[in-house]
């Protein structure tokens, strides 16, 4: 259901300025997402170079997300105290330096430390970007706005991951991280120029203290339901996603140079579907579109873990459908989450939500690493079980979505 409440933080931007703001946030999200995603297709290289198990690789992926979760909890104490532009730029530059450290890491353990630092600084970027969107974009256009920002996922898969894998194949695994760090520097300079001051939230009268704000957020039953929904939203996919490349190269028999096609095809389709689903989210309703996509994603998610023996075109068809449905599920899902937050507490809520999402991804990746195993021929076993666990989480998320109250600034139904 939805409830009507004016948003005291909303501001009026010209269509051109609004678009520039969304594109800037999309660029920042692009590097943040790419830094996380590039780890997964590099899994076979890491397991070989560092002589680690699949579970240890899952821990390497989880280190980033769990650190981001802790960072999100800490961010809840200060996110609403600063100009969002200045805070965004500061965290973004520190994230770039941590990514550079990943590229310089000589061992598994130093890479683990660098990934933790990247998670600490990068984990807040997503929450901060989503908070900015919710602050400045009216409720009735928020689905479209989320669709624009979420295209960063598509672009990262279309261009970022294949280019990163190309650099890793022709130079070394260090090269993608150097490239991301350089891009962060360029985008940070651009954000400094294009983003307006974002201080409207500082003008809200009778603001609670940070700890009081956290207590108020956690005392709201609707917020707690939203956190549970958010955790299930992320958990559903990450029991499967981190191990796709490992499965393709061991069980399906793909060569390293074939893997980028998965991300290229999936990203190209998602680049189109994300915009369409963003528009449909505003027209048909956030909860309806989420429920539809959360059901649809189950089919390709399970199928992705059962592609052994299929020709390349069939594998690409399945993986592309998985990417499109997963991204399509996230657009209405994030619109629901931002709308479930009390506008006066949105910054604190989104910081805590970032912690929930990051922790959920980390737990899912770690659980997936424990569920799968290798047989005597080194083939991945029980991958389909990890997919079924994710499917159950997706169904549970649908149940919670219909029970959330959504704040809006007009009388349109959510």
C-alpha positions in Angstrom: 0.0 0.0 0.0 1.0 3.6 -0.2 0.6 6.7 2.0 0.6 10.3 1.0 3.3 12.5 2.5 5.1 15.5 1.2 8.9 15.3 0.8 10.5 18.3 2.5 13.8 17.5 0.8 12.6 17.7 -2.8 14.1 20.4 -5.0 13.1 21.7 -8.4 15.7 21.1 -11.1 15.5 21.8 -14.8 15.1 18.7 -17.0 18.6 19.2 -18.4 20.2 19.6 -14.9 18.2 16.6 -13.6 19.5 14.5 -16.5 23.1 15.6 -15.9 22.8 14.7 -12.2 21.4 11.2 -13.0 24.1 10.6 -15.6 26.8 11.7 -13.1 25.4 9.3 -10.5 25.2 6.6 -13.2 28.9 7.1 -13.9 29.9 6.8 -10.3 27.7 3.7 -10.0 29.4 2.3 -13.1 32.9 2.3 -11.5 31.6 1.1 -8.2 29.7 -1.8 -9.8 32.5 -2.7 -12.2 35.0 -2.8 -9.3 32.8 -5.4 -7.7 31.8 -7.3 -10.8 35.3 -7.7 -12.3 36.2 -9.9 -9.4 33.8 -12.7 -10.4 35.0 -13.4 -14.0 38.5 -13.3 -12.7 37.7 -16.2 -10.3 39.5 -18.9 -12.3 42.6 -16.8 -12.5 42.6 -16.1 -8.7 42.0 -19.7 -7.8 45.0 -20.8 -9.9 47.4 -17.9 -9.2 46.9 -17.9 -5.4 46.1 -21.6 -5.1 42.9 -21.1 -3.3 39.6 -23.0 -3.1 36.2 -21.9 -4.4 35.2 -21.2 -0.8 38.2 -18.9 -0.3 37.4 -17.1 -3.5 33.8 -16.7 -2.2 35.4 -15.1 0.9 37.4 -12.7 -1.3 34.1 -11.6 -2.9 32.4 -11.5 0.5 35.2 -9.4 2.0 34.2 -6.4 -0.1 30.5 -6.7 0.6 30.8 -7.4 4.3 33.2 -4.4 4.7 30.6 -2.4 2.8 28.0 -3.5 5.2 30.0 -2.4 8.3 30.7 0.9 6.5 27.0 1.4 5.8 26.3 1.0 9.5 28.8 3.6 10.4 27.6 5.9 7.6 24.2 6.0 9.2 25.7 8.2 12.0 27.0 10.9 9.6 25.2 10.6 6.2 22.6 13.3 7.0 25.2 15.7 8.5 27.1 16.8 5.4 26.6 18.3 2.0 25.9 15.1 0.0 28.0 16.4 -2.9 31.1 16.9 -0.7 30.6 13.5 1.0 30.1 11.7 -2.3 33.3 13.1 -3.8 35.4 12.4 -0.7 34.3 8.8 -0.4 34.6 8.3 -4.2 38.3 9.5 -4.2 39.1 7.2 -1.3 37.4 4.3 -3.1 39.6 5.0 -6.2 42.7 4.8 -4.1 41.6 1.5 -2.5 41.0 0.1 -6.0 44.5 1.2 -7.0 45.7 -0.7 -4.0 43.9 -3.8 -5.3 45.9 -3.6 -8.5 49.1 -3.3 -6.6 48.4 -6.3 -4.3 51.0 -9.1 -4.7 49.3 -11.8 -2.6 45.9 -13.2 -1.7 46.0 -11.7 1.8 47.1 -8.2 0.6 44.4 -8.3 -2.0 41.9 -9.3 0.7 42.9 -6.2 2.7 42.6 -4.0 -0.3 39.2 -5.4 -1.1 38.1 -4.6 2.5 39.2 -1.0 2.1 37.4 -0.7 -1.3 34.3 -2.1 0.4 34.5 0.4 3.2 34.6 3.4 0.9 32.7 2.1 -2.0 29.9 0.5 -0.1 28.4 3.8 0.9 28.4 5.2 -2.6 25.4 3.2 -3.7 23.3 4.3 -0.7 24.4 7.9 -1.1 23.5 7.9 -4.8 20.1 6.3 -4.2 19.5 8.9 -1.4 20.3 11.7 -3.8 17.9 10.3 -6.3 15.1 10.0 -3.7 15.9 13.6 -2.4 15.7 15.4 -5.7 13.4 13.2 -8.0 9.6 13.3 -7.5 7.9 10.0 -6.6 6.1 9.8 -9.9 9.4 9.9 -11.9 11.5 7.9 -9.5 11.2 4.6 -11.5 12.5 6.3 -14.6 15.3 7.9 -12.7 16.3 4.6 -11.1 16.2 3.1 -14.6 18.8 5.7 -15.8 21.1 5.2 -12.8 20.7 1.4 -13.0 21.9 1.5 -16.7 25.3 1.7 -15.1 25.0 -2.0 -14.4 24.3 -2.6 -18.1 27.2 -0.5 -19.3 29.5 -2.1 -16.9 28.6 -5.5 -18.3 28.5 -4.4 -21.9 31.8 -2.5 -21.9 33.5 -2.6 -18.5 33.7 -6.3 -17.8 34.7 -7.4 -21.3 37.3 -4.6 -21.5 38.6 -5.6 -18.0 38.9 -9.2 -19.0 40.7 -8.2 -22.2 43.2 -6.2 -20.1 43.6 -9.2 -17.7 44.2 -11.6 -20.6 46.7 -9.5 -22.5 48.5 -7.9 -19.5 47.7 -9.3 -16.0 44.8 -9.4 -13.5 46.2 -6.2 -12.0 45.4 -4.2 -15.1 41.6 -3.9 -14.7 42.0 -2.4 -11.3 44.5 0.2 -12.6 42.0 1.1 -15.3 39.1 1.5 -12.9 41.2 3.7 -10.6 42.1 6.0 -13.5 38.4 6.2 -14.5 37.5 7.1 -11.0 39.8 10.1 -11.1 38.2 11.4 -14.3 34.7 10.9 -13.1 35.4 12.6 -9.7 36.6 15.7 -11.6 33.4 15.6 -13.7 31.2 15.2 -10.7 32.9 18.2 -9.0 31.8 20.3 -12.0 28.4 18.9 -12.7 26.8 18.1 -9.3 25.0 21.0 -7.6 25.3 21.5 -3.8 23.0 19.0 -2.1 22.2 20.5 1.2 18.4 20.6 1.3 18.4 17.8 3.9 20.4 20.0 6.3 17.6 22.6 6.3 15.0 20.3 7.8 13.8 21.6 11.1 13.9 19.5 14.3 16.3 16.9 12.9 17.1 14.1 15.3 20.7 13.3 16.3 22.5 10.6 14.4 21.9 7.9 17.1 18.4 9.2 17.6 17.8 9.0 13.9 19.0 5.3 13.9 16.7 4.5 16.7 13.8 6.2 14.9 14.6 4.2 11.8 14.8 0.9 13.6 11.6 1.7 15.6 9.6 1.9 12.5 8.1 -1.5 11.6 7.8 -0.6 8.0 11.5 0.2 7.9 12.3 -3.3 9.4 10.2 -4.9 6.7 11.9 -2.9 4.0 15.3 -4.0 5.3 14.2 -7.7 5.2 12.9 -7.1 1.7 16.2 -5.5 0.7 18.3 -8.3 2.1 16.3 -10.9 0.2 16.5 -8.8 -2.9 20.3 -9.1 -2.9 20.6 -12.6 -1.5 18.5 -14.1 -4.3 21.1 -13.5 -7.0 24.4 -13.7 -5.2 24.3 -17.4 -4.4 24.7 -17.9 -8.2 26.4 -14.8 -9.7 29.9 -15.1 -8.3 30.5 -18.6 -9.6 29.1 -18.3 -13.2 32.6 -18.0 -14.7 34.1 -20.8 -12.7 31.1 -23.1 -13.8 31.4 -22.1 -17.4 35.1 -22.8 -17.6 35.1 -26.1 -15.7 31.7 -27.7 -16.4 30.6 -26.1 -19.7 34.2 -26.1 -21.1 34.4 -22.5 -22.2 37.8 -20.9 -22.9 38.8 -17.7 -21.0 38.3 -15.6 -24.1 34.7 -16.8 -24.5 33.6 -15.6 -21.1 33.2 -11.9 -22.0 30.4 -12.8 -24.4 28.2 -13.6 -21.4 28.6 -10.1 -20.0 28.5 -8.4 -23.4 25.2 -10.0 -24.5 23.7 -9.7 -21.1 24.7 -6.1 -20.8 23.5 -5.1 -24.3 20.0 -6.6 -23.7 19.8 -5.1 -20.2 20.8 -1.7 -21.5 17.4 -1.7 -23.4 15.3 -3.6 -21.0 16.3 -1.4 -18.0 14.9 1.7 -19.5 11.6 -0.1 -20.5 11.2 -1.6 -17.1 11.9 1.8 -15.5 9.0 3.3 -17.5 6.7 0.4 -16.8 7.5 0.6 -13.1 6.0 4.1 -13.0 3.0 3.2 -15.2 2.1 -0.2 -13.9 3.2 0.1 -10.3 6.4 -0.7 -8.4 5.1 -3.7 -6.5 3.4 -5.3 -9.5 6.6 -4.9 -11.7 8.8 -6.3 -8.9 6.6 -9.3 -8.3 6.5 -10.0 -12.1 10.3 -9.8 -12.5 11.0 -11.7 -9.3 9.0 -14.7 -10.6 10.5 -14.5 -14.1 14.1 -14.4 -12.8 13.8 -17.8 -11.2 13.7 -19.7 -14.5 17.0 -18.4 -16.0 18.6 -18.4 -12.6 18.1 -22.1 -12.2 18.8 -22.8 -15.8 22.2 -21.0 -15.6 23.4 -23.7 -13.2 22.3 -26.5 -15.6 23.9 -25.4 -18.9 26.5 -28.2 -19.0 26.5 -29.8 -22.4 24.6 -27.0 -24.2 25.9 -25.2 -27.2 27.3 -21.7 -26.8 24.3 -20.0 -28.3 22.0 -21.7 -25.8 24.2 -20.8 -22.8 24.2 -17.2 -24.0 20.4 -17.2 -24.3 20.0 -18.4 -20.8 22.7 -16.1 -19.2 21.3 -13.1 -21.1 17.8 -13.8 -19.8 19.2 -14.1 -16.3 21.0 -10.7 -16.6 17.9 -9.0 -18.0 15.5 -10.4 -15.4 17.9 -9.8 -12.5 18.5 -6.1 -13.5 14.8 -5.7 -14.2 13.9 -7.0 -10.7 16.3 -4.5 -9.1 14.7 -1.4 -10.7 11.3 -1.6 -9.1 12.9 -3.2 -6.1 15.1 -0.2 -5.4 12.2 2.2 -6.2 10.2 0.3 -3.5 13.0 0.6 -0.9 13.6 4.3 -1.4 9.9 5.0 -1.2 9.5 2.9 2.0 11.8 5.3 3.9 10.4 8.1 5.9 11.6 11.2 3.9 13.0 12.9 7.0 15.1 9.9 7.8 15.9 8.8 4.3 19.7 9.3 4.5 20.0 7.3 7.7 17.6 4.6 6.3 19.6 4.3 3.1 22.9 4.0 4.9 21.5 1.2 7.0 20.0 -0.4 3.9 23.3 -0.3 2.2 24.7 -2.3 5.2 21.9 -4.8 4.9 22.4 -5.2 1.2 26.1 -5.5 1.4 26.0 -8.0 4.2 23.3 -10.0 2.3 25.5 -10.2 -0.8 28.5 -11.3 1.3 26.5 -14.0 3.1 25.0 -15.2 -0.2 28.4 -15.4 -1.9 29.9 -17.2 1.1 26.9 -19.6 1.3 27.2 -20.3 -2.4 30.9 -21.2 -2.0 30.0 -23.6 0.8 27.1 -25.2 -1.2 29.1 -26.0 -4.3 31.9 -28.5 -4.4 34.3 -30.2 -6.8 34.4 -33.8 -7.9 37.4 -35.9 -8.8 37.4 -34.4 -12.3 37.4 -30.9 -10.7 33.9 -30.2 -12.0 31.5 -28.0 -10.0 28.8 -29.9 -8.1 25.5 -28.7 -6.4 25.5 -25.4 -8.2 21.7 -25.9 -8.9 21.2 -26.2 -5.1 22.6 -22.7 -4.7 20.1 -21.5 -7.4 17.2 -23.0 -5.6 18.2 -21.2 -2.4 18.3 -18.0 -4.3 14.8 -18.8 -5.8 13.3 -19.2 -2.4 14.7 -15.8 -1.4 13.1 -14.2 -4.5 9.7 -15.6 -3.6 10.0 -14.4 0.0 10.8 -10.9 -1.3 7.5 -10.9 -3.3 5.7 -11.7 -0.1 7.3 -8.7 1.8 6.9 -6.2 -1.1 3.2 -6.3 -1.0 3.2 -5.5 2.8 5.3 -2.3 2.6 3.9 1.2 3.0 5.4 3.6 0.4 5.8 7.3 0.9 4.9 9.5 -2.0 4.4 13.2 -2.8 1.2 12.8 -4.8 -1.9 10.7 -5.0 -0.7 8.3 -7.6 -0.8 4.7 -6.5 2.5 2.9 -6.0 
